[in-house]
Amino acid sequence: MMVEKNLIKALECRMEILRYSQSSIKTYKNTISAFLTDFYPTKAKDITKERIEKYIHYKITKKNISQSFQKQLIATISLFYKEVMHTNFKLAHLYPKRIERKLPPVLSTIEVKKIIESIDNLKHKAIISTIYGGGLRLSEVINLKKTDIDSKRMVIRITNAKGKKDREVMLSEKLLLLLRSYFLVFHPSLWLFEGQSTKRYSPRSVQQIFKKALMKVKINKPASVHTLRHSFATHLLESGIDIRIIQELLGHASIKTTQLYTHLTEKIRKNVKSPIENIL
């Protein structure tokens, strides 16, 4: 099956000109490739707005796609037709109107401690500790350079993160000691965490490290590496850190995104007493 690869390449070029991040470009390319494959042998130029609407309905009702993927799919199709096919399909009415609010799993501080302590490999321990210690995304930790660790100011610099934004997060003294031990053994040249041939560490390998640690300490929560970031934010909120500071540390553009963590804090919920306490 041959999809129109020249059009996918054209989308990639346009997104590079528009300064999209490489991770976004990869996601959009994969999404539009699947879209064109589903319509094969119909050419992209022959796909109508009405057929796109039916396609989205099919993906929702038959393939049970999530709201987040629905939004991603519509955004990809819209950008593809606007920038590559020069057709401005108006698809805003296909976006979900009701906001899907699924609370992500969160690990307790005891569970995070067990996970980190279960990892014997020094590099692996340093990677997982850095993710949790700074509330980093997986893409952010593998893109860290060794020069991003500023021990004088005790911060970690995250450059060109999601939304093309730079930010700084705190560098724990204990994390710094761990990273120094790691440096002495592994001597990274450019990237803070390097895989084979001094290339950046692979995201899949990091996920495998975390998954193996979860199994080792017998934690059955549906957790992923990103759960460490959720846990970081929740634990800061529970310790009394202002939510706007947490927003800045996480690099959220909107406070609404950060406010999700107010629903996850066990300590805050436990401190809220029912008004019946004043009656009975």
Secondary structure, DSSP 8 states (H G I E B T S, - for coil): ----HHHHHHHHHHHHHTT--HHHHHHHHHHHHHHHHHHTTS-GGG--HHHHHHHHHHHHHTS---HHHHHHHHHHHHHHHHHTS------GGGS-SS----------HHHHHHHHHH--SHHHHHHHHHHHHHT--HHHHHT-BGGGEETTTTEEEE-S-GGG--EEEE--HHHHHHHHHHHHHH--SSBSSB-GGG-B--HHHHHHHHHHHHHHTT--S---HHHHHHHHHHHHHHTT--HHHHHHHHT-SSHHHHGGGGGT-HHHHHH---GGGGT-
